[in-house]
Amino acid sequence: MILSDLLRNTRIPVPGKLAPVEISSIAEDSRNVVTGSLFVALKGFKTDGHIHIKQALDKGAVAVLAERQVSNDARIFVNPDHDNRGILSLIAARFYDYPWDELVTVGITGTNGKTSTARMLHWILEKHGMQSGIMGTIGHIIGGESTKASMTTPGALDTDRMIREMVQKGDRCCIMEVSSHALSLNRVDDVRFDAALFTNITQDHLDFHQSMEDYLNCKKHLFDLLKSNGTSIIGTYSAGYPSIDCAVTFGSRESDTYRISDISGELGRISFRFQTDETSIPVEMSIPGKFNIFNAAGALAAAVELGIDPESASKSLRDFPGVPGRFQSVNLGQDFLVAVDYAHTPDALERILRQASELTENRVIVVFGAGGDRDSSKRPVMGHIAESIADIAIITSDNPRTEAPDSIISDIVAGLSPESQCQIIVEPDRRAAIRSAITVADTGDVVIIAGKGHEDYQILGNKKIHFDDREEAAAALREVLE
């Protein structure tokens, strides 16, 4: 595609000599530049792409779109709006020829439940012969092949490229977890969705969004990205949900489009009734966690809105295998439950611990921490939640990044009450903390290892080292059971 066509319908003036230049690829990272690339320089939070312009040109970039004038090189031209993020989304969409127009697309946003809802919907659609791609926190699936994910919603270039690959590899649907960061940073501004689903909103990412109002408004932006006949789907089961005109809803209210009733949860099993105005359908799933009922209801609502029969959709979930790192059991034959979960927000931690308290025949033991270089205001809240529900709380590290683990732990401890009956153990070494929890566990206890879930790494400083809570729990169990 020639540069003038790529930038058609933008306000960016293209110098005459550059207008007919053929663009073979687009890159925002100079390391990805190849001969024939257009390099789009962005001023980021940690680095500035403008300092890599020379490297991009040396690697073969034939044109550079900058936010400011950096040299007199004729291959460099400037966006008069001085902000390339929105433009990157627009030109990525044009370069990859709007692939969402060739697919059924579902965007899922919310603080908690995105991954489980997306995976359940993917399961339902695949069971009904609708090959589907997925983009999300625990990985992407394109044409039936899985790849790791570095972030929930990739940048505009990667997002659009992957959706085009889904089309090329025979997928008929794209299910995308859409983070608030992606919505705020223009990563999906030109993607269009047949259905947009909102799970819930609770405190998270306030280091980035500054306020809950800003956080919610970013989430609501997803509904601006619907196709002309697209459907808004809103979960009403948790406080703070937005009011969207003409939306269908799911929750436990009589006025909801899809109603949830007769909720039941046991160790390793959940059930409920999924009701519409015409039908009342029993749903049974062989996974733990009552909170998964709401995730399942959201997936069912989306499936029905996409044309799947509700009874057939509900039957599909009977053999849903669960989601890696979401209340995932680690079982080596011990007489107590050990489960790993991604819960890293106050609301998610409270949900998982309340579920544990309903399941336990004895005590609830929790291992948890809080991420470094992230919203510090949630740390004392999580400490208070843990001591209020658990019998033993072991406070440890969870991706401390560039912060001192002891400082993060101190923030968590600040939320504890001196009158608490919960036994508090501070152990910054996460491996030792997991081993301590399993060592003290007794018959009928429930041990929750919270915060990392599917992640198989720890971020210490600027280094990422291998660390998997499931592996560590299994190793500790082997020691205990020997």
N, C-alpha and C positions, 0 to 999 in steps of 0.2 A: 504494500500500500504506500502511495506517495504521501509525503508529509502534509501537503496542502489538503488532501482528502481526509487524512487522519484528524486534522484540526479544523475541519469544516464545522460551521455553526458554533465556533468559539469566538471569543473576543481577542484572541491572540494573533497579532500580525506576524505573518511568516515572511522573512526576507526573500526577495525574488529568487536569489540563487539557491535557496534551500527548498523552495516550494516543490520542485520536481524530484527531490531526493527520495529514493526508495528506502522504506523502513522495513527491515526484516524482523525486528523484535523491539520490545520496549523494556527498559530496566530502570529501577529506582535505586538499585545497589550496584555500584561500579564493578563489583566482583562478578556480576552476572552479564556484563556487557560483552558482546561479540561484534564481529565486523558487521556493520549495517544497522546497529542499534540506535534508537533514540534514547538518550539518557535524560531522565527527569530528575532534577536535583531538588531535594526536599530538605527543609530545615527541620530536623527532628528534635526529640527531647534530649537525646544523649549525644548526638553527633549532627553535623551539618553536611549534607550531600554536596554542597558547593565546594568543599575542600577536596573533593574527589573528582572534580570535573576533568582535570588534566589526565588523571589515571584513566578515566572513561574514554577520553579522546585517544589516548595512546593505545588503548585496547581495541579501537576500531569504531567507536561511536561516530556516526556521520552527522549527528545533530545533537544539541543539548538545549533542553528547555530549562531555564533558570528562573529563580524568583527575584533575582537582582543581577545587575551587570557586574561581571567579575573580570572580564578581559575584553579585548577588542577582536578576539578570534571570531571570524565570520561564521563559524559553525554554531555559535552560541546565540540564542535569542531569548527574550525575557517575557514572561507572563506579566501583563500590565496590572493584574490584580495581586501580584506578588504572593500568591498562595497556590501551590501546585497540587495539593491533596485532592481537591474537588476535580481539577482538570485531569488528574491521573485516573480517577474513576471513570470519567467521561470517555477519555481516549482508549482506556482498556476495553470498555464496552464496545466501542467502535472497532477496535483492532480485532477482537474475538467475535465480532458480528452478533452481538446480543443473543447468546446461546440459550438464555432462559425463555426466549420465545418458542423454542423447540422442545421444551420440557414442561412438566408440571412441577412447580417450585413451591416449597414450603419453608418459611422462615420461622424459627422458634427463638424467642427471647425471654428473659426472666433471670432472677438471681439464682434460683435453685431449680433443678428438675429438667433443664434443657437437654442434657445428654440422655437421660433415661427416656424422656418423652420421644426424642428423635429416634432412639434405637428401637423403641416399641413400635413407632409408626413405620419405620423401615421394615421391621419384622412382618407387620400386617400386610404391607404392600407387596413384599416379596412373596408371601404366602398366597397372594391373589394374582400372581403372575406378572407383577409390575416391577421389573428390574429397576432398582433405585440406587442412586448414589447418595452419599452422606458426607457432610463436612462438619467436624466438631472437635470437642476437647480431647477425647481419647483416641482420635484418629479419623482418617478419611477413608471412604470406600468409593472407588471409581471403577465401573465395569466389573464389579465383583472382587476387585483386588484391594487389599487394605494397605494403607501407608500411615506412618506416624504423623502426628500433628505437633507443630511447635507453638501454636496458639489456637484458640477456639475458632476465630474467624480470621483467615489470612488477609493480607493486603489486597487491594483491588486487582492488581495484575495476576496474582496467584489464584484468587477467587475466580476471576473470569476465565483464566486458562483452564482451571479444573472443571468448571461447568462445561466448557467447550469439549474437554476430554470425555465427560460423561455422555454427551451427545454422540461423539465419535465411537464410543465403546458400547453403545446400545442401551444406555440407561434411559428410562422414560420419565423418571422423577428425580429431583434433587431436593434433599432435605438438609437444611443448613441451620446450625446453631449460630445465632447472630448476637454477638456480645455488645454491651453498651459502648465499649471502646471502638468497635468497628463502626457503630452507628454514629458516634461522635466524630470520628476521624475520617469520615467520607469513604470508607472502604467498600460500602455496598450501595452508594448513592444512586447508581444507575442500574442495579439489579432490580428485577421486578418479580413479585411473588403472587402465586395463585391463592395462597393462604398464609396469613401471619398469625402466629399463636403466641400468646403471653401467658407464662406460667404463674409467676408471682414476683413480688419485689420485697426485699428485706435489706438490711444494712450491709453494704459491701462497696468497695472501690471509692470510698469517700475521699481518699487521697487524690483521686483523679477528678471526680465530679463535684467536689466541694459541698454539695448539699443533696438531700434525698429528692428534692424537687427537680434539680438538674438531672439527677440519675434517672428519675422516672421519665422526664421529657425526652432524654436520649432513647430510652426503651420505646417510647411511643412513636418515635420517628419511623420505626419499622412499618407502621400502618400507612405511612405516607408513600410507601414503596410498593403498594399493591397494584396488580394489573387492573384494568378497567372493570373487570367483573370479579375481582378478588374478594376473599372472605376474611374478615377479622374474627379471631377466636380468642376469647378472654376467660382465664381462670378466675373465678370469684371466691375460691375457697380460702384465700388469704387476704388480709387487709392490705389496702393500698392499690388495688387494681384500678386501671384507668377506665374511664367511661368513653367508649368509642361508639359513634353512631352506627346503627344497623349491625352491630357485632352479635355473633352467636356466643353463648356463654356456657361454661360447664362448672358445676359446683353442687352444693347441697341445698341451695335455695329453691323454693317452689317455682320462682320465676325464671330459673335457668333453662336454657334450651336443652341442655343435656344434664340430667340430675343424677346425683350419686346418693345411694341409700344402702342400708343394711351392711355397713362396713364391718369387716371381721378380719383379724390378723392373728396368726399363730406363728410358731417357729417354723420358718421356711414356707409359709403359705399365706396368701391374702385372698379375700373374696369381697364382692360388693354387687349391687345391682346398678345397671346403667339404663337410665330411663329417658325416653323421648315422649312426645305427646301420644305416639301410637304404640309404643312397645316398652316392656320392662324386661331386661335381659340379665341373667346371672353371669357374672364374670369371675372366673377362678384362675389364679396364677400360682405357680410353684416357686415363688420368690418371697423373701422376707420384707417387712417394712410397710406399715400402713400408709406412709407417705407415698409409696409407689402406687397406691390407688388413684391419687390425683394425677400422677404422671400417666397412668394407663388411661384414665378418663380423657385427658387431653389428647392422647394419641388416637383414641377411639373417635372423639369428636372430629378431629382432623380427617381421619379415614372416611367417616360418614360424609363429611362435607365434600370429599373428593369422589364420592359416588360408590363407596363400598357398603354393602349391606351390613347393618349394625350387628345382627346376630352372627353373621359369618366372621366379621371382624373380631368380635369378642371370643369366638372359638379359637381364632388364630393365636390368641395370647396364652392359651393353656400350656403350651410347651415353650413359651419364651424363656430363654436360659438365664436371663439377668444381664447386668452390665458390669464389666470389669471395674473393680474399685468402688462399687456402689453397694454397700452392705454385703460385701463379698466375704463369704465364710472361708476360714482356713481350718480345715478339719483333718486331724491326724488320728482320730479316734479318742480324743480327750473327752471328759465328762463335763465340759463347760464350753460355751460358745465363744469363739474368737472371730470378729468381723472387722474388715478393713473398709473404711468409707472416706469419701472425698470431702466430707463436711468441714468447711473452713470458714463459714460465716456464723454469726450468732444464731440465726434462725435454723440453719441446717444442723448445727451442733445440738440445739435443743430438741429438734425433731428426732434425731438419731438416738439421743439419750433417753427421751421419753419412750421411744419404741423399745429400747433395751430394758427399761424399767418394767414394761408390760410383759416382756418375754422372760425375764430372769426368774429363777426359782430361789435366788439367793442375793448376790450383790451385783451392782454395776461398777465396772472398773473402766476408766477412760484414760487413754494416752492422747494428748493433744498439745498443740503449740499455736503459733501464729507466724505468718510470713513476714520477713523483713522487707523494708523499703515499700511497704504497703500501708493501707489504712490502719493507723495505730489506735484510733478511737474504739475499734471493736475488741481490742485485746482484753481490757478489764471486763467488758460485757461477757465475753466468752468464759473468763475465769469465774464470774458469778454464776453463770448458767451451769457450768460443770460442777461446782460445789453444791448447787441447789438440787441437783438430780442424782449425781453419782455418789457412790459410797467411798470410792477411792479415785482420786484424780492425780495423774502423773503428768506434770507440766514439763514439756521438752522443746526441742528445736523443730522447726518446720520451714525449710528453705530460708534461713536467716539472711541470705544474700550479703549485703555489705554492712548490715547492722550486727552489733555484738549480741550473741544469743542471750547472755545474761540480762541485757537491757530489755529485750523483748519479753523475757520471762518476768522481769520486774513489773512491766506494764500489765501483764496478765494477773500477777499476784496482787496488784493494787485493787483489783475488783473483788477480792476475797473478803469474807466477813470473819472476824475473830470468833463469832459465836457458831460458826458452821460446824456441823457434825461430820462433814466429809474429811477423810484422811487425805492430806495434801503431801505429795512427794514431788520434789523438784529434781529433775535429772536432765541436764542439757544434752547429754549424749543420747540421741534418739534410739540407737541400737540397744543401749543399756536400759532405756526407759521401757521399750517393748519387752525385753527380757524380764524386767522387774514385774511388769503387769502379769505376764504369763506365769511367772514363778509364784506369785501370791494368789493366783486364781485357784478357786476351789470348786467342788461339785456344784453345778447349777448356776455358777456365775456367768455373766455376760461381759466379755472384754471387747471394748470398742477402741480401735486404733484409728484416730480421726485426722483428717487434714490433707492427706496425700492421695489416697485412693489408688487410681491406676498409675500414678506417676512412678517412674522407676529411677528417680534421681533425687539428690539433694543439691541445692545451690548454696555453696559456701563461698563468700566473697564473690568473685567473678567466675568461679569454677563450678562446673556441673559434674558431680561424681555419681556413680551408680549407687542407688539405694532404693530398695523395693520393700515396702512394709509387709507385703505378703510373704516375700522370701524370708525376711527377718523373723516374722511370726512363726513361720514353719520351722526355721532353725531353732528358735527358742523352744518350741513345742517338742522337737526331737530330743533336746537336752532334758527337758522335764520328764518325758515319757520313758527315757532309757532306764 
